[in-house]
Amino acid sequence: MAAPLQHPTPSLPPRTPQSDRLREHHPNDINYAGASRITRVQEPGSRPMTCWRRLAAWNEAGVWEKLHRVLLKKLRSAKQLDWSRVVIDSSRARAAPPGPKSGPSPVDRARPGDKHHVLTDGQGIPLAVSLTGGNRNDVTQLLPLLDKVPPVAGVVGRPRRRPDMLFADRGYDHDKYRRLLWKRGIRPVIAERGQPHGSGLGIFRWVVERTISWLHGFRRLRIRWERRDDIHEAFLGLATCLITHRHVQRLWDL
């Protein structure tokens, strides 16, 4: 008697796994909403864990570094990269869950946090970024950031990755690193500790502070919500590409 009242279970087609490769005909596979929010991967039928897994896989494969190099090449071919000087600085961000590459912040009552180290050209275009704990000294990331600058082609001749001068604040004042910069053929222009303010170097360093404010305009970078450092580095690399892409878009408006 109960058999006719039971609804037959519909048979669903088997779910086919989606490719991990970005589809070239769909430009919104990696998307962001507005200017202050990075969203997860937008792909029809994808699940949240799939989004995180692919974000980590693309970061491990160096997708953001390759994309950033392509964008820098376009800027150099249009003569929009200022290699006469680079500017370096860092900014702290609170880490809600403590994890790798986070440490007690010396300016936030030892709460867990991290640092975003940024190196830009003379116009504020990001050339390299890195992530460390909040208790790391700024000067320790000076040479690693210079080494992360990719060789940028785009004009006739060898790809360029070495600037002429480097501007930095007092946090990078160290004789050892000044000598290392001179050995690399880079002139250090670093504010000295113990000297009164008003050296005039701020008219060159403000561009990196603006770039850091752009980075922290993205919610995922303003406060670190990811326990895994590779996921946060992926968001940092994605935001760097987005900021660089804005400069490329301005070429079409000229």
Disulfide bonds with the S-S distance in Angstrom:
none
